[in-house]
Amino acid sequence: MIDTERHKGKRRLLLDSLREKGIWCERTLEAMMKVPRHVFLDSSLEDLAYSDQALPIAAGQTISQPYTVAFQTMHLDIQPGDKVLEIGTGSGYQAAVLFYMGAKVFTIERQLELFNFSKLILTKLGIRYTGKYGDGNEGMPAYAPFDKIIVTAGASRIPPQLLHQLKPGGRLIIPIGEGVQKMTLIYKKSDKIFTAKALGDFKFVPLLEDKTV
């Protein structure tokens, strides 16, 4: 994978812009500095790779805006060694950021084309993770409980299996709603007690609920 000084310079400028937009977690920004976003995109989009915008990838999906990646990651408060479940692998970019945060990454993708693409790119980058092709609403019960869960698609509701698979004391971040979603941070205080905090408006592709794999 080619990652030149030109690419790194563009990443530094992007991260400076994220700081100006309120991303204050330097650990998150340091992890994003290590991830060459351009390799997760078609070569025709390379010039836009370090702009702060969502961009198209295969299967009608998008790679999230860098601000959104930083925002979700920052609010999860990921610590080295945390088991983190990602719902919606997509291109694999968010999984790579989680890896460089020191997390043990588990990630699910329901689109076979993206599952195969992300596996190829993440493997080439030396990113260690556990991937699954399947329905993200079901989580990964075989590997639960998780310290943190991140959902990278807009959901009409919080999938109950994800709440069940979250460790007491853990955090789940999920965009909820249709069209424009409310980014919602869930704290699991105990097996039966949860608190929720709305963090602002975002726009994601939908998290499909019908199981097709």
C-alpha angles and dihedrals in degrees: 000000000000114000110168132189086256090059091047091050091053089049091054091052091048092051091049088055090050090054089053089052092055106270101143103167106102092189089061092048092047090054091049090051088061095054118083099216092188093069090062091059137069110269090244088067097048094109089058096044094102098041114107097249141101113256133197122264131171127306093032092291133123139227105239123254109266090238090057092048091050093045095052093043093048094051093050088064092215116202126197110277096022115144104232125189117203120198108206113026092192110164092350095247097120091047090055091052090050090050092054089049085065096254128145097237127216116175138178129204125183097193109081093205091056093041090057094041095050091046090055095048097042091048092051090051092051093243111160114214145132113246132191133191106217150075112328092204088071095054119200106294093174089066100036145156102065128193092215136012126197124192114200099189133066112265129198088212140359108273105240092218090063092054089050092050094050115101117239105265090030133123133229122191118196138159108233127196142044124282096354114025134207110234102230128194115204122199117199106211094173139339090285105024123078133165126200132205125190112223104184144285124310137162123229138164109264125273101232115222102195112092111234102162 
